[in-house]
Amino acid sequence: MGFFFKNGGNAPQTAEQTFVRPYKLGLDERRFIESRTQVLYEKILKRCFHKTIGLDDDTGNIASSVFLSVEYGAQQNGTIPLVAKAMTQMRKIYLVYRESAGLVRVATLEEQQEIDKHYKDYQNTVSKLNNDDRGMILDFSKYELTRLIKCYMSLLYAVLDSANTQVNLARSLQIKIDKLRENISVLTSDDAIKQANQINDALKAGNSILLSSMDEVIQTAINSESTAKAIEIFNTALASDLGLSLSFVSGALTSGMSATGDADINYEDTGIKDFWVTIWKPICVKLYGKEGVKYKTDRWRYLEAKLKSLVYIESSLLFTDEQKQAYAQDIIDDEI
């Protein structure tokens, strides 16, 4: 038979004990999924904030604090964390912004009723409340993207949980004695346990040990290749559903002699713009009251090529003045 030892002790476990996989992650699965999903949404909304043109210094200072999460009571936690949490929990959120105080908070029940009434009466998701407050509704109750993200986060948790077990098992020694089950009985197991402890103590002290030719002292090998492959597959699927680049999701930059990063920049720029148009711009316009905000593109190589072509279009006799003006306006509307 084989023997299992607790923390290097000399007492074998009994047959009645239930063996469970050791070294579980310190963070439970549900909390991991919720935290990772919210952090991902916050990362996207932060990128939207940094790609916004048209915020004055005062509003910019207010917006820059939205992801610092400075609390002024139970209902105030910054715009980006509040919105990201609502997206994660797939629920409706009512926000109130007081410009004079530079404060964004969750609306009270009375304010929620007033915002709802204003929306039903005027068919608008923004409402001016008392004390120059502005209220807004954001409804993510049917935001199905969150379900997909949480599914991927669950898979990631399983991969990391398995990797955590492998890494911790690799810290332990396996003392393999040839034909142990054949030569050692329960009655004579004390001698085997004593020898195993002596081998362990000798190795800890850096001393040599004497073993039979078929005996081994090894550590558990870490299968990092399969773990890395699983995470890569997970990140690829997640990036595809988000419409963002793989480098944005994984944090690993595209490598290679011919890689310029332009493909990642262009793909990420388009993906972030989707979130900017559907979520962040309405917050700037309806909550902060900044109707002139624009999206700042990172596709500078593409814009540079179009601007160079404008020179040839302008000097060409094949285009009318109206066509030239329309081409220039198309560049401005599409990229700035």
Disulfide bonds with the S-S distance in Angstrom:
none
